[in-house]
Amino acid sequence: MQIYAGSLLKTTDNKLLLQRRDDKPNIVNPGMIAIFGGTAKGNETPIDCAKREIAEEVSLLISKKDLKPLNIYHTIVPNIGEVESHIFLIEDIKQSGLHLKEGRGMFILDSNQDITMLNLTPVCRLALTDYLGRS
C-alpha cells in the first residue's frame, strides 16, 4: 500500500489554496484540482512527506507543528492500488510568499464556493467535504 501525504493550505484571509494538476496523461488525476502533496519515499513518515512535498511544490518551509492532522482516507487509485492518504491543514499562509513549482496553477477556494461542481481529485473531494463540514 502506498502512503500519500497532502496539505490544505489556508490563507490569512480564510481561503484554501489547492493545486491545478498538470494535464499530462501519464500522471494520476491529470488536469484536476488537488491537494498539494505526494507519495512517501522509503521509510518517510506522512509528516515528513507532507513537509517535503510542500517545500517541493510551493517553496514553503514548515515545521511539524505547522501540520494539523485532518483525516486519513483509504482509497483505490487506478493503476496504483490501495493508497492511505494522510491529510493535514496548514494555516496562516501568505499566498504572496509561495512559488508554485509543480502543477499548472493554484486554485483559490473561498467558503462560498460550491465544491460539488469542481473537478476535484477523489481525496481532495473527501478532505474538503470533511473540512468544510467542520468549519
Secondary structure, 3 states (H helix, E strand, C coil): CEEEEEEEEEECCCCEEEEECCCCCCCCCCCCEECEEEECCCCCCHHHHHHHHHHHHHCCCCCHHHCEEEEEEEEEECCCEEEEEEEEEEEEECHHHCCCCCCCEEEEECCCCCHHHCCECHHHHHHHHHHHHHC
